[in-house]
């Protein structure tokens, strides 16, 4: 007898305020159950990695272009979020081989499987990508390596010799938040990155990419992604984090 697919909540948010996006992701990190959230940014945001030094970031060109500077709860380099699909997967660490498990004790395996789902989702649209592997990209030698998309790792997805998808995790006890960034349109402030639109030679709507990802995540992990909505408690908790943390210079400039 076949095992039923594990139910997972699927949240789709339109372009949202940078502070709200990170606050809501943190709420999911501390919440219960499994959720996949995809969203955009309005206004655009420059999110700093948890460990980055604020003074070392050349913020001027981004702020001049209307980007709001925020700090993520995850590590990695700064990301210029504009015209992209950002994703957050929040779940418990489950035993190896558990049906529908996003995350186990093997951290690297989680990255590989999430990125494999993205690789197939991109292929659905006609965009070829692959894990970077052991060979660095030309963009890794750019001077502004504090930018996430100008620095790559072996598990990142690349296409046309440039970085296409990167992601990061935060683990607290048995809870995991895995989020990442997939550019849909070209961002002139991160020329070392490539976008889905450039690969396909056309505008790629957010909904089209989200639908392809939903299908491939379900296949990769053996889950049923059921459309859901944020609860009143989640929204209240996120609003509190926006007011007390993510809009405050004390957090953004903490390093």
C-alpha positions as CSV (number, residue, x, y, z in Angstrom):
1,X,0.0,0.0,0.0
2,X,1.4,3.4,-1.0
3,X,2.2,6.0,1.7
4,X,0.2,9.2,1.4
5,X,2.1,12.3,0.5
6,X,3.0,14.4,3.6
7,X,0.9,17.6,3.7
8,X,2.9,20.8,3.7
9,X,1.5,24.4,3.8
10,X,2.2,26.4,0.6
11,X,2.3,30.2,1.2
12,X,2.5,32.7,-1.7
13,X,3.1,36.3,-0.8
14,X,3.2,39.2,-3.3
15,X,6.0,41.7,-3.2
16,X,6.4,42.7,0.5
17,X,8.3,45.1,2.7
18,X,11.9,43.9,3.3
19,X,11.6,44.0,7.1
20,X,8.3,42.1,7.0
21,X,9.8,39.4,4.8
22,X,12.6,38.6,7.2
23,X,10.4,38.9,10.3
24,X,7.9,36.5,8.8
25,X,10.6,34.0,7.9
26,X,11.8,34.2,11.5
27,X,8.3,33.4,12.8
28,X,8.3,30.3,10.6
29,X,11.6,29.3,12.0
30,X,10.2,29.3,15.5
31,X,6.8,27.9,14.5
32,X,5.5,24.4,14.2
33,X,4.8,22.2,11.2
34,X,6.2,22.4,7.7
35,X,5.7,25.5,5.5
36,X,7.1,26.5,2.1
37,X,6.8,30.3,1.4
38,X,7.6,32.1,-1.8
39,X,7.6,35.9,-2.0
40,X,8.9,39.1,-3.6
41,X,10.2,42.5,-2.4
42,X,8.7,46.0,-2.5
43,X,10.6,48.2,-2.2
44,X,13.7,46.3,-3.2
45,X,15.9,45.2,-0.3
46,X,19.6,44.7,0.3
47,X,19.7,42.0,2.9
48,X,23.0,41.6,4.8
49,X,24.1,38.2,6.1
50,X,23.9,37.7,9.9
51,X,27.7,37.8,10.3
52,X,28.5,40.7,7.8
53,X,30.1,43.9,9.0
54,X,27.8,46.8,8.3
55,X,30.6,49.3,7.7
56,X,32.3,47.0,5.2
57,X,29.3,47.0,2.8
58,X,29.2,49.6,0.0
59,X,25.6,50.5,0.4
60,X,25.6,53.8,-1.5
61,X,24.7,52.6,-5.0
62,X,21.9,50.3,-3.6
63,X,20.4,53.0,-1.4
64,X,20.5,55.4,-4.4
65,X,18.5,52.9,-6.4
66,X,15.8,52.7,-3.7
67,X,17.0,49.5,-1.8
68,X,16.2,49.3,1.9
69,X,19.0,47.8,3.9
70,X,18.0,45.0,6.3
71,X,19.8,42.1,8.1
72,X,18.9,38.5,7.7
73,X,18.9,35.9,10.5
74,X,21.0,33.6,8.2
75,X,24.6,33.9,7.2
76,X,26.2,34.4,3.8
77,X,26.8,37.5,1.6
78,X,24.6,40.5,1.0
79,X,21.7,40.0,-1.5
80,X,20.1,42.7,-3.7
81,X,16.5,41.5,-3.8
82,X,14.6,42.9,-6.8
83,X,12.5,41.1,-9.4
84,X,13.1,37.7,-7.9
85,X,11.5,34.7,-6.3
86,X,12.6,34.3,-2.7
87,X,11.8,31.1,-0.9
88,X,11.7,30.0,2.7
89,X,11.3,26.3,3.8
90,X,10.7,25.9,7.5
91,X,10.4,22.4,9.1
92,X,11.6,20.1,11.8
93,X,14.7,17.9,11.4
94,X,13.3,14.4,10.8
95,X,14.9,11.0,10.9
96,X,16.8,9.8,7.8
97,X,14.4,8.2,5.4
98,X,11.2,9.8,7.0
99,X,8.5,10.4,4.3
100,X,8.5,14.0,3.1
101,X,11.5,15.1,5.2
102,X,13.1,18.3,4.0
103,X,15.8,18.2,6.6
104,X,17.7,15.5,8.4
105,X,21.0,15.5,10.4
106,X,22.8,15.5,7.0
107,X,22.9,19.3,6.3
108,X,24.5,19.1,2.9
109,X,21.9,16.6,1.7
110,X,19.1,19.2,2.4
111,X,20.9,21.8,0.2
112,X,21.4,19.3,-2.6
113,X,17.8,18.2,-2.7
114,X,16.3,21.7,-2.5
115,X,18.6,22.8,-5.3
116,X,17.8,19.7,-7.3
117,X,14.1,20.7,-7.2
118,X,15.0,24.2,-8.4
119,X,17.1,22.7,-11.2
120,X,14.2,20.7,-12.5
121,X,11.7,23.6,-12.0
122,X,14.0,25.7,-14.2
123,X,14.2,23.0,-16.8
124,X,10.4,22.9,-16.9
125,X,10.6,26.5,-18.2
126,X,13.4,25.7,-20.6
127,X,16.3,27.1,-18.6
128,X,19.3,24.8,-18.1
129,X,21.3,25.0,-14.9
130,X,23.6,22.8,-12.8
131,X,25.4,22.7,-9.4
132,X,28.6,24.7,-9.6
133,X,30.8,21.8,-8.5
134,X,34.5,22.3,-7.7
135,X,35.3,24.9,-10.4
136,X,34.9,28.5,-9.2
137,X,33.1,31.1,-11.4
138,X,34.7,34.1,-13.0
139,X,32.4,36.3,-10.8
140,X,34.1,34.8,-7.7
141,X,37.1,37.0,-8.5
142,X,35.2,40.3,-8.6
143,X,36.2,42.9,-6.0
144,X,32.8,43.1,-4.3
145,X,32.8,39.6,-2.9
146,X,30.7,40.7,0.0
147,X,27.8,40.2,-2.4
148,X,26.2,36.8,-2.3
149,X,25.9,36.5,-6.0
150,X,29.5,37.5,-6.5
151,X,30.7,34.5,-4.4
152,X,29.7,30.9,-5.1
153,X,29.9,27.5,-3.5
154,X,29.8,24.0,-4.9
155,X,26.1,23.4,-4.3
156,X,24.9,26.7,-5.8
157,X,23.1,26.5,-9.2
158,X,24.9,28.2,-12.1
159,X,24.0,28.9,-15.7
160,X,26.0,30.5,-18.5
161,X,29.0,30.7,-16.3
162,X,27.3,32.8,-13.6
163,X,25.5,32.2,-10.3
164,X,21.8,31.7,-10.5
165,X,20.6,30.4,-7.1
166,X,22.1,30.5,-3.7
167,X,20.6,29.7,-0.3
168,X,21.3,29.5,3.4
169,X,20.0,27.7,6.5
170,X,19.5,28.6,10.2
171,X,19.0,25.7,12.7
172,X,17.7,26.2,16.2
173,X,17.3,22.9,18.0
174,X,15.1,20.7,15.8
175,X,13.8,23.6,13.7
176,X,15.3,24.6,10.3
177,X,14.7,27.6,8.1
178,X,16.2,27.3,4.6
179,X,15.8,30.3,2.4
180,X,17.3,31.6,-0.8
181,X,17.0,33.9,-3.8
182,X,16.3,33.2,-7.5
183,X,16.6,36.3,-9.8
184,X,13.8,36.5,-12.4
185,X,15.0,39.6,-14.1
186,X,18.5,41.1,-14.6
187,X,19.8,43.2,-11.7
188,X,22.4,45.7,-13.0
189,X,23.8,46.1,-9.5
190,X,24.9,42.5,-9.4
191,X,26.3,41.9,-12.9
192,X,28.0,38.7,-11.8
193,X,24.6,37.0,-11.4
194,X,22.4,35.6,-14.1
195,X,18.6,35.7,-14.1
196,X,15.9,33.3,-15.4
197,X,14.7,36.0,-17.8
198,X,18.1,36.3,-19.4
199,X,18.4,32.6,-19.8
200,X,15.0,32.3,-21.5
201,X,15.1,35.6,-23.4
202,X,11.7,36.8,-22.0
203,X,10.0,38.1,-19.0
204,X,9.3,35.4,-16.5
205,X,6.3,36.0,-14.3
206,X,6.6,35.2,-10.6
207,X,3.6,32.9,-10.7
208,X,5.0,30.9,-13.5
209,X,8.2,30.2,-11.6
210,X,6.4,29.5,-8.4
211,X,4.1,27.0,-10.0
212,X,7.0,25.1,-11.5
213,X,8.8,25.1,-8.2
214,X,5.7,23.8,-6.4
215,X,5.5,20.8,-8.7
216,X,9.1,19.9,-8.4
217,X,9.3,20.3,-4.6
218,X,6.3,17.9,-4.4
219,X,8.1,15.4,-6.6
220,X,11.5,15.6,-4.9
221,X,10.3,15.3,-1.3
222,X,7.1,13.3,-1.8
223,X,4.9,16.0,-0.3
224,X,1.5,17.6,-1.0
225,X,1.8,21.4,-1.1
226,X,-1.6,22.7,0.0
227,X,-2.3,26.4,-0.5
228,X,-2.7,28.1,2.9
229,X,-2.6,31.5,4.6
230,X,-0.7,33.1,7.4
231,X,-2.5,32.8,10.7
232,X,-3.5,35.8,12.9
233,X,-0.9,34.7,15.5
234,X,1.9,34.5,12.8
235,X,1.0,38.0,11.5
236,X,1.0,39.5,15.0
237,X,4.3,37.9,15.8
238,X,5.9,39.1,12.5
239,X,4.5,42.6,13.1
240,X,6.1,42.6,16.6
241,X,9.5,41.5,15.1
242,X,9.3,44.3,12.4
243,X,8.7,46.9,15.1
244,X,11.3,45.7,17.6
245,X,14.0,44.2,15.4
246,X,14.0,44.3,11.6
247,X,13.4,48.0,11.2
248,X,15.9,49.0,13.9
249,X,19.4,50.2,13.3
250,X,20.5,48.3,16.4
251,X,19.8,45.1,14.5
252,X,20.8,46.2,11.0
253,X,24.1,47.7,12.3
254,X,24.8,45.1,15.0
255,X,28.2,44.2,13.5
